[in-house]
Amino acid sequence: MLPPEKPPPTDADDGFPLSSAILWRAYEQSHEAVLISDKENRIIAANAAFTRLTGYTAAEVIGQNPRILASGNAGPEFYNGMWESLSQ
């Protein structure tokens, strides 16, 4: 679904066992919600399963901070731990 431009397929042997085309298909076809953010914590992609689970369209979340998904049901320790692990 998003990002709008698919990465170009590659057969280059860069030491990574899966091509970007295979990874792209896994992202698009996954039944698990996948959200991808950049190093500034802006959402840059969200797959169809994410839309089904959250009700947000990809267009609504692109450019947003994943913080928009916070329900308020978890305490600060949960979010601190999550952000710590995401920053690594």
C-alpha positions, 0 to 999 in steps of 0.5 A: 500500500504505502510508501507510494513508491515501491523500492526497485527490485534487486538481485544484487548480492549485498550479503542480505538473503532476501531481495527488497522485492521479497521484503516489500511483498511480505510487508504488503501481504502481512496479516500483522499490522506493520508501521514504519517510522523514520529516525525522527519518529515520523510514520513513513509507511503503514500496511493494509493490516495496520489500517484494518486493525487501527481504523486509520488510513495510511494517508491519515498517519503518514508524517505523524508521530506513532504517539497518536496510537497511545490509548492512555491505558498503559503507564509511562514505564511501558512507553519509556521502555518501548521508545528505548527499544525502538531507538536502538 
